[in-house]
Amino acid sequence: MKREAGTTDGEAVIGLAVVAWVIASWITHVVVCLKTAAWGFLIAGAILVPIAVVHGTGIWFGAW
């Protein structure tokens, strides 16, 4: 596998972990909004991904 100059395996693992976290929290947001029929919030999170990431992560840790 070719790597760019200056890229380490640790950076690649961290990048993959961040991508997995964003996707998983976004899916959590979508599922919870569908179950609770929060249509406006569902649309807001679908358009603005940071809203969905914060909401999904908050659900995991019991913030709401």
C-alpha positions in Angstrom: 0.0 0.0 0.0 1.4 3.4 -1.0 1.5 6.1 1.6 1.9 9.8 1.2 5.1 11.4 2.6 4.6 12.2 6.3 1.7 9.9 6.9 2.0 7.3 9.6 -0.2 4.3 10.4 -1.3 6.1 13.6 -2.7 9.0 11.6 -4.5 6.6 9.3 -6.1 4.8 12.3 -7.2 8.0 13.9 -8.7 9.2 10.6 -10.6 6.0 10.2 -11.8 6.2 13.8 -13.1 9.7 13.2 -14.9 8.7 10.0 -16.5 5.7 11.8 -17.6 7.9 14.7 -19.2 10.5 12.4 -21.1 7.8 10.3 -22.2 5.9 13.4 -23.4 9.0 15.2 -25.2 10.3 12.1 -27.0 6.9 11.7 -28.0 7.0 15.4 -29.4 10.5 14.9 -31.5 9.4 11.9 -32.9 6.3 13.6 -33.8 8.2 16.8 -35.4 11.0 14.9 -37.4 8.5 12.8 -38.6 6.6 16.0 -39.6 9.8 17.7 -41.1 11.4 14.6 -38.9 14.5 15.0 -39.1 15.4 11.3 -37.7 18.9 11.5 -34.7 17.8 13.5 -34.2 14.9 11.1 -34.1 17.2 8.2 -31.8 19.6 10.0 -29.4 16.8 10.8 -29.5 15.5 7.3 -28.6 18.9 5.9 -26.1 20.0 8.5 -24.1 16.9 9.5 -22.5 18.5 12.6 -25.9 18.8 14.2 -26.5 15.0 13.6 -23.0 14.1 15.0 -23.5 16.1 18.2 -27.0 14.7 18.6 -26.0 11.1 17.9 -23.0 11.3 20.3 -25.2 12.9 22.9 -27.7 10.0 22.6 -24.9 7.5 23.2 -23.8 9.3 26.4 -27.3 10.0 27.7 -27.3 13.7 27.3 -30.8 13.6 25.7 
